[in-house]
C-alpha cells in the first residue's frame, strides 16, 4: 500500500491499534525498513492509538521502552544498536514483562532467535515524499489482525 505522507502513516498506526485483537499471549510486530523508512512513526502512532499520552520516545539508545496502554503492557524495541542477539538476554524481557500485550520490534533481524515468534511483519520503504508499506501475517493471530484491519470501515485505503 502507498502511504502518501506522514499523516497516512499515522492513520495506518491508528487503524492497527483499533483492530488489534485483545488476547494473550502478546502479539509481535516486526517492523522492517531502512533508516528513515518510518518504523518509529508507525510504532508511535499505534501506541498513541492505544492511549499512550506524553512522550513516546524512540528506544534507539535504551533498546526497549515499556508503555501502559488500554490493552495492557506494550514494549517498543529498537534493536539497531544491538551487536549480538545474546544482548537481549540481559534485558530480562521474558521474566520482567510476562503480562505484555504487544511487542513492536524495529530491526528484528538483529534479535535473531531471542525474540518471540512474529505475528505481523510490516515492511516500510521510502517512495518519494511518502512510504510504501507491506503488511504480512505470519501466524493465525496475525491473519485475524489483518482481517480486522481490512474490515475496519474507517480504513478503506488499507
ABEGO torsion letter per residue (X at the ends): XBBABAAAAAAAAAAAAAABBBBOBBBBBBBBEBBGAGAAAAAAAAAAAAGBBEBBBBAAAAGBBBBBBAAEBBBBBBAAABABAAAAAAAGAAAABAABABBBBBGAAAAEAABBBBABBBBBBBBEABBBBBBBBABAAAAAAAAAAAABAABAAX
